[in-house]
């Protein structure tokens, strides 16, 4: 192999690895966004459930017998 072939092969490998890394990075970013969205949705759902439980389990106040 001469120098031109070696440089061509190294360049091609570099391009392929660069594209693969770029696609993987985009996929990871998309996954992280979705996880953040789900985390926020879960917090809101838990807040709603907590409010409903407080309403359902609220102990009625006893009236003063005087």
N, CA, C and O of each residue as an XYZ file, in Angstrom:
264
protein
N       0.848     -1.179      0.000
C       0.000      0.000      0.000
C       0.893      1.242      0.000
O       1.918      1.314      0.678
N       0.459      2.183     -0.775
C       1.219      3.428     -0.764
C       0.548      4.430      0.172
O      -0.516      4.152      0.725
N       1.144      5.544      0.340
C       0.684      6.559      1.294
C      -0.712      7.079      0.948
O      -1.504      7.348      1.851
N      -1.024      7.222     -0.323
C      -2.336      7.727     -0.736
C      -3.444      6.770     -0.305
O      -4.487      7.213      0.176
N      -3.235      5.477     -0.469
C      -4.232      4.480     -0.059
C      -4.435      4.485      1.447
O      -5.566      4.392      1.922
N      -3.366      4.590      2.187
C      -3.448      4.609      3.651
C      -4.225      5.845      4.113
O      -5.098      5.743      4.974
N      -3.916      6.983      3.557
C      -4.604      8.221      3.932
C      -6.080      8.137      3.560
O      -6.933      8.599      4.317
N      -6.393      7.553      2.402
C      -7.782      7.401      1.974
C      -8.548      6.487      2.927
O      -9.674      6.799      3.314
N      -7.950      5.374      3.301
C      -8.595      4.432      4.219
C      -8.812      5.079      5.585
O      -9.897      4.963      6.155
N      -7.811      5.748      6.110
C      -7.932      6.416      7.410
C      -9.008      7.497      7.350
O      -9.784      7.650      8.293
N      -9.062      8.246      6.253
C     -10.080      9.293      6.099
C     -11.485      8.681      6.066
O     -12.409      9.197      6.694
N     -11.632      7.598      5.340
C     -12.935      6.953      5.234
C     -13.386      6.414      6.600
O     -14.545      6.571      6.984
N     -12.478      5.794      7.309
C     -12.801      5.272      8.647
C     -13.179      6.425      9.573
O     -14.129      6.317     10.349
N     -12.441      7.523      9.492
C     -12.727      8.685     10.329
C     -14.120      9.240     10.033
O     -14.853      9.599     10.955
N     -14.485      9.312      8.763
C     -15.803      9.817      8.386
C     -16.905      8.895      8.909
O     -17.898      9.368      9.462
N     -16.736      7.591      8.738
C     -17.736      6.624      9.186
C     -17.896      6.685     10.709
O     -19.019      6.688     11.213
N     -16.796      6.733     11.429
C     -16.861      6.815     12.892
C     -17.499      8.145     13.307
O     -18.299      8.173     14.242
N     -17.165      9.223     12.641
C     -17.750     10.528     12.949
C     -19.262     10.541     12.757
O     -19.995     11.083     13.585
N     -19.726      9.942     11.660
C     -21.173      9.864     11.415
C     -21.843      9.012     12.481
O     -22.899      9.380     12.995
N     -21.241      7.878     12.819
C     -21.817      6.998     13.838
C     -21.897      7.704     15.190
O     -22.910      7.598     15.881
N     -20.859      8.411     15.569
C     -20.846      9.138     16.840
C     -21.895     10.237     16.832
O     -22.581     10.450     17.833
N     -22.025     10.933     15.717
C     -23.011     12.001     15.611
C     -24.433     11.449     15.761
O     -25.246     12.020     16.488
N     -24.730     10.354     15.086
C     -26.058      9.736     15.187
C     -26.326      9.227     16.596
O     -27.429      9.385     17.119
N     -25.330      8.623     17.203
C     -25.479      8.123     18.569
C     -25.706      9.271     19.547
O     -26.525      9.155     20.459
N     -24.994     10.366     19.366
C     -25.146     11.529     20.235
C     -26.548     12.117     20.112
O     -27.150     12.496     21.116
N     -27.073     12.196     18.887
C     -28.434     12.706     18.692
C     -29.435     11.778     19.362
O     -30.385     12.246     19.991
N     -29.243     10.500     19.240
C     -30.153      9.530     19.855
C     -30.128      9.657     21.377
O     -31.173      9.601     22.026
N     -28.949      9.826     21.935
C     -28.826      9.988     23.389
C     -29.500     11.283     23.833
O     -30.185     11.302     24.856
N     -29.316     12.357     23.082
C     -29.969     13.632     23.417
C     -31.488     13.496     23.394
O     -32.174     13.991     24.288
N     -32.012     12.824     22.369
C     -33.457     12.609     22.278
C     -33.964     11.786     23.463
O     -35.017     12.080     24.028
N     -33.211     10.765     23.829
C     -33.596      9.925     24.963
C     -33.580     10.728     26.261
O     -34.488     10.599     27.083
N     -32.567     11.541     26.444
C     -32.490     12.378     27.651
C     -33.651     13.356     27.727
O     -34.202     13.583     28.804
N     -34.030     13.943     26.581
C     -35.176     14.853     26.563
C     -36.442     14.120     26.982
O     -37.229     14.635     27.776
N     -36.636     12.931     26.454
C     -37.842     12.162     26.769
C     -37.858     11.776     28.247
O     -38.911     11.811     28.883
N     -36.716     11.414     28.790
C     -36.631     11.077     30.218
C     -36.996     12.299     31.054
O     -37.731     12.177     32.033
N     -36.493     13.477     30.681
C     -36.823     14.698     31.412
C     -38.317     15.001     31.338
O     -38.923     15.398     32.333
N     -38.914     14.813     30.150
C     -40.358     15.031     30.001
C     -41.143     14.064     30.886
O     -42.094     14.462     31.558
N     -40.745     12.806     30.882
C     -41.438     11.802     31.701
C     -41.279     12.099     33.190
O     -42.214     11.916     33.969
N     -40.099     12.554     33.575
C     -39.863     12.904     34.973
C     -40.785     14.047     35.407
O     -41.348     14.015     36.501
N     -40.934     15.051     34.547
C     -41.811     16.180     34.855
C     -43.270     15.729     34.935
O     -44.003     16.134     35.838
N     -43.683     14.891     33.986
C     -45.048     14.368     34.002
C     -45.306     13.571     35.280
O     -46.374     13.680     35.882
N     -44.332     12.779     35.685
C     -44.475     11.966     36.899
C     -44.614     12.861     38.133
O     -45.431     12.588     39.013
N     -43.822     13.920     38.194
C     -43.930     14.850     39.328
C     -45.323     15.457     39.394
O     -45.907     15.571     40.472
N     -45.853     15.847     38.242
C     -47.193     16.439     38.215
C     -48.253     15.424     38.634
O     -49.179     15.755     39.375
N     -48.112     14.188     38.158
C     -49.069     13.143     38.534
C     -49.018     12.869     40.037
O     -50.057     12.720     40.680
N     -47.822     12.803     40.588
C     -47.670     12.557     42.025
C     -48.288     13.705     42.815
O     -48.930     13.474     43.840
N     -48.102     14.929     42.355
C     -48.682     16.094     43.023
C     -50.215     15.996     43.014
O     -50.861     16.269     44.026
N     -50.787     15.611     41.884
C     -52.239     15.469     41.787
C     -52.746     14.354     42.702
O     -53.754     14.519     43.389
N     -52.051     13.232     42.709
C     -52.443     12.109     43.567
C     -52.370     12.523     45.030
O     -53.262     12.195     45.812
N     -51.330     13.229     45.402
C     -51.171     13.682     46.778
C     -52.322     14.606     47.183
O     -52.862     14.485     48.283
N     -52.692     15.525     46.294
C     -53.791     16.440     46.602
C     -55.105     15.673     46.765
O     -55.891     15.967     47.665
N     -55.337     14.700     45.902
C     -56.561     13.903     46.018
C     -56.583     13.100     47.313
O     -57.619     12.997     47.969
N     -55.445     12.536     47.675
C     -55.377     11.772     48.926
C     -55.633     12.660     50.135
O     -56.315     12.250     51.075
N     -55.095     13.867     50.117
C     -55.355     14.789     51.223
C     -56.838     15.090     51.337
O     -57.379     15.158     52.441
N     -57.496     15.272     50.200
C     -58.925     15.566     50.224
C     -59.727     14.367     50.724
O     -60.658     14.523     51.514
N     -59.364     13.178     50.263
C     -60.105     11.971     50.640
C     -59.868     11.606     52.099
O     -60.797     11.197     52.796
N     -58.651     11.750     52.556
C     -58.295     11.303     53.901
C     -58.384     12.400     54.946
O     -58.015     12.187     56.101
N     -58.867     13.569     54.555
C     -58.950     14.693     55.487
C     -59.893     14.331     56.638
O     -61.019     13.884     56.420
N     -59.421     14.529     57.835
C     -60.215     14.224     59.031
C     -61.154     15.394     59.293
O     -60.708     16.535     59.413
N     -62.452     15.115     59.383
C     -63.372     16.221     59.656
C     -63.146     16.773     61.058
O     -62.841     16.024     61.986
N     -63.295     18.083     61.207
C     -63.097     18.731     62.496
C     -64.312     18.453     63.388
O     -65.452     18.494     62.925
N     -64.061     18.174     64.648
C     -65.165     17.948     65.581
C     -65.717     19.297     66.024
O     -64.966     20.235     66.291
N     -67.021     19.375     66.095
C     -67.634     20.614     66.525
C     -67.558     20.697     68.034
O     -67.676     19.687     68.727
N     -67.359     21.905     68.545
C     -67.303     22.122     70.005
C     -68.681     21.879     70.622
O     -69.689     22.403     70.148
N     -68.704     21.097     71.663
C     -69.965     20.879     72.395
C     -69.929     21.761     73.616
O     -69.272     21.420     74.600
N     -70.579     22.826     73.583
C     -70.453     23.745     74.675
C     -71.681     24.142     75.269
O     -71.683     24.929     76.216
